[in-house]
Amino acid sequence: MKRPASFPNLRHLRMFVAACELGSLNAASKELNVAQPAISQALMRLEEHYQASLLLRRTGGSQPTEEGKILWRRCTRFFRLLQRGIVRASERSVAPNLTQSNTILARLTAAQIFAHISVSHYGSLLLAAKADNISVSALHRAIRDIEGNLGYELYSKTPQGLAVNRTGTELARQFRLALRELVTAEEELKASDGSLKGRTLIAALPMVRSTILGKAIARTQKQAPELDFVVLEGIYDTMLKALRSGEADMLIGAIRNPAPTSDVVETFLFTDPYSIIARKGHPLDGKDVTIDDLAACEWVAQQEGTPIRNALNSLFAGRAKGPRVRIEAPSTLLTRSVLLESDAVAILSVRQVALEVRVGLLTPLRFQAPIGGRAIGITMRNDWLPSSTQLFFLKNFYEVLMEEIEGFQPPK
């Protein structure tokens, strides 16, 4: 995550939050031990940055404008997430208390935050410095400053140089989540005139992304042309990591039930039934398939522990020998390719290969025994506060599901 060319001063944001919370510039001046003209100057800079009036100044005090309320809400969440990272990221024995964390937070700079995120992302000072187009010495100074500020170690020495340790990795994740709040604030301020503007980040698992998700995005953009989408695709662990670090706003696809971590919440949407899929013209195509027929097949399967692999193992439960899994492929795209070029079979949802089935390349085999299905849902961070644009997309997404899935009802 590179630092944007224009980024608000964190000290100015702290002054703005104090003025909103205390109701006057004078009270904020006393609370922060800063001259009142300095706070007035900070507010002016913020209003220039966001191109919005943020605070109404009156003789009896000050109060945020409607735009100011938007920024205040997001800034409060921003600083809370930073503080949560500062307190929770370290070992209990050296974790700062609330007073200490407030002091640390007051000294934290944007340069330190972005430097730490960059080193965490790229894995080394050299790679991070090249990516950010700054000198290694400048980056080294920034990360040493943040480590000295926090009072506990974020990095460890390796033969390749400094590397971020587990504590530093978790802190970088909290930093990314915090920065997502400021990005959302800018988008909400641009859309404060009632228009729909902004960007929604979606992590998608191999499910219905080519049909339902695509239709939902297309419908949303038709109604709101200024909305943008970034869709990440990958295996569950990678997409969950993206969600938990703020690189995605929501994760759409198979849910685990229970959720794998305490900081996300899953919402069930529908069950996507499994089928046994093979190429059109497979020796078993058009026949009533038995479990013995399937035992003689070679299989393409996902890794152990995934819902679809669990379904395959259950299918052969109680037999002396399990399925002959010759290829483990987390990618649905790779699975399709193997099926098209061989007599291997796989358990998949028909929706995952809807196009190939429709054009006659793949087919579900006639196997009567129940195989089960995947619970499809949306996974979100449990403290996520969606913007109006993200809620607008979800509305369209649920409408498409109501059209595509019989009996579907949007979650309340």
Secondary structure, 3 states (H helix, E strand, C coil): CCCCCCCCCHHHHHHHHHHHHHCCHHHHHHHHCCCHHHHHHHHHHHHHHHCCCCEEEECCEEEECHHHHHHHHHHHHHHHHHHHHHHHCCCHHHCCCHHHHHHHHHHCCHHHHHHHHHHHHHCCHHHHHHHHCCCHHHHHHHHHHHHHHHCCCCEEEECCEEEECHHHHHHHHHHHHHHHHHHHHHHHHHCCCCCCCEEEEEEECCCCHHHHHHHHHHHHHHHCCCEEEEEEECCHHHHHHHHHCCCCCEEEEECCCCCCCCCEEEEEEEEEEEEEEEECCCCCCCCECCHHHHHCCEEEECCCCCHHHHHHHHHCCCCCCCCEEEEECCCHHHHHHHHHCCCCEEEEEHHHHHHHHHCCCEEECECCCCCCEEEEEEEEECCCCCCHHHHHHHHHHHHHHHHHCCCCCCCC
